[in-house]
């Protein structure tokens, strides 16, 4: 008699409004993996502390770590996590590695999907109904647009192909790709088991 299958962790990474959450919903619907988008923790912590403050950072970090630990230890099939990864900030790489290690320690598989789209398309997606419904912090459209542009100018939000060729990495240009099409490509690339 065998136990539950090892849990899987899929990172959906990319700049703000590239479509991580929307692709995550489509991927979850196909695989049964649970979607944990980064604003689940951000918007909760914002109810108490200002963005970027030390207590905000501690809460977000702890919430995320605990969710990863509980899912990795459960009989759930795994997790899809969305994250804006600043590739020029070693702290982001360290955070991703620590989250991945939680699943790897239990024999779980980790896959990375980097989504890319033009800035013009991302600015359009920044105002979509689903994004605003799921992310209250983004409902101030002027502030959200300003933050997107500032983040683009301040951080390196794409890998520039540094991980191309790794079997656990897929880079997808999604400017003209629907979320469903992106999810299908992810399923095919990583050989994920579709739901019946």
Order of alpha helices (4+ residues) and beta strands (2+ residues): beta-alpha-beta-alpha-alpha-beta-alpha-beta-alpha-alpha-alpha-beta-alpha
